[in-house]
Amino acid sequence: MKALFPTVTLILCFLHAVLKIQKSCRRTPEILKSLTGMLWAAYKQPNKTRFQKSLRKLRKWTKKNVTSPELRQKVFKVCRNVSKFKVAYAFPESYRTSNAVDRFWF
């Protein structure tokens, strides 16, 4: 994308990060519900500071409540990528998930 459109700003898709996490915890519905709730609560934050704070809270909760190493790593990866997700807050009219972008409606 950058080669074709040098001035484009790429925004990491939060939806796909959530889907990867959900796929890893389908056998534990209580963890799935809690994680999904916290992830979407973070996504809905009005600014990047509160978004980042929500992800720190999610990381702390995950350390305490998630025992699966695979699932922990996926959550921690989202938390590590906070700077890539925060880019979207500089472009309030942009999509923060690729759902509307990668689905062509003809």
C-alpha positions as CSV (number, residue, x, y, z in Angstrom):
1,M,0.0,0.0,0.0
2,K,2.7,2.4,0.9
3,A,4.4,1.8,-2.4
4,L,1.2,2.6,-4.3
5,F,0.0,5.4,-2.1
6,P,3.0,7.0,-0.4
7,T,0.8,9.5,1.6
8,V,-1.6,6.8,3.0
9,T,-1.8,6.2,6.7
10,L,-2.3,2.5,7.5
11,I,-4.5,1.7,10.5
12,L,-4.3,-1.7,12.1
13,C,-7.7,-3.5,12.1
14,F,-9.0,-3.9,15.7
15,L,-11.8,-6.3,14.5
16,H,-9.3,-8.9,13.2
17,A,-7.4,-8.7,16.5
18,V,-10.6,-9.4,18.4
19,L,-11.6,-12.3,16.1
20,K,-8.2,-14.0,16.7
21,I,-8.6,-13.7,20.4
22,Q,-12.2,-15.0,20.3
23,K,-11.1,-18.0,18.2
24,S,-8.7,-19.0,20.9
25,C,-11.1,-19.0,23.8
26,R,-14.3,-20.5,22.5
27,R,-14.1,-23.4,25.0
28,T,-14.2,-21.0,27.9
29,P,-17.4,-18.9,27.4
30,E,-16.9,-16.9,30.6
31,I,-13.4,-15.8,29.5
32,L,-14.7,-15.2,26.0
33,K,-17.5,-12.9,27.2
34,S,-15.2,-11.0,29.6
35,L,-12.4,-10.5,27.0
36,T,-14.7,-9.6,24.2
37,G,-16.4,-7.0,26.5
38,M,-13.2,-5.5,27.6
39,L,-11.8,-5.4,24.0
40,W,-14.9,-3.6,22.6
41,A,-15.0,-1.3,25.6
42,A,-11.4,-0.3,24.8
43,Y,-12.3,0.2,21.1
44,K,-15.2,2.5,22.0
45,Q,-13.0,4.8,24.1
46,P,-13.3,8.5,22.9
47,N,-9.6,9.2,22.8
48,K,-6.2,7.4,22.5
49,T,-5.3,8.0,26.2
50,R,-8.4,6.3,27.4
51,F,-7.9,3.5,24.8
52,Q,-4.4,2.9,26.0
53,K,-5.6,2.9,29.6
54,S,-8.3,0.3,28.8
55,L,-5.7,-2.0,27.2
56,R,-3.4,-1.7,30.2
57,K,-6.4,-2.8,32.3
58,L,-7.1,-5.6,29.9
59,R,-3.4,-6.8,30.2
60,K,-3.6,-6.8,34.0
61,W,-6.9,-8.7,34.0
62,T,-5.5,-11.2,31.5
63,K,-2.4,-11.9,33.7
64,K,-4.7,-12.6,36.6
65,N,-7.5,-14.6,34.9
66,V,-6.2,-16.2,31.7
67,T,-4.3,-19.5,32.1
68,S,-3.9,-20.5,28.5
69,P,-0.4,-19.4,27.2
70,E,-1.7,-19.1,23.6
71,L,-4.6,-16.9,24.6
72,R,-2.4,-14.8,26.9
73,Q,0.0,-14.2,24.0
74,K,-2.7,-13.1,21.7
75,V,-4.1,-10.6,24.2
76,F,-0.6,-9.3,25.0
77,K,0.1,-8.8,21.3
78,V,-3.0,-6.5,21.0
79,C,-1.7,-4.6,24.0
80,R,1.8,-4.4,22.5
81,N,0.3,-3.0,19.3
82,V,-1.4,-0.2,21.1
83,S,0.6,2.4,19.2
84,K,-0.5,1.0,15.9
85,F,-4.2,1.0,16.9
86,K,-3.9,4.6,18.4
87,V,-3.1,6.0,14.9
88,A,-6.8,5.8,14.1
89,Y,-7.5,8.5,16.8
90,A,-5.7,11.1,14.6
91,F,-8.2,10.4,11.9
92,P,-11.6,10.4,13.5
93,E,-13.5,9.9,10.2
94,S,-11.5,6.8,9.3
95,Y,-12.5,3.2,9.8
96,R,-10.8,1.5,12.7
97,T,-11.8,-1.9,11.5
98,S,-11.4,-3.1,7.9
99,N,-14.8,-4.7,7.7
100,A,-16.3,-1.8,5.7
101,V,-13.1,-1.5,3.6
102,D,-12.4,-5.1,2.7
103,R,-15.9,-6.0,1.7
104,F,-16.9,-4.7,-1.7
105,W,-20.6,-4.3,-2.3
106,F,-21.4,-4.2,-5.9
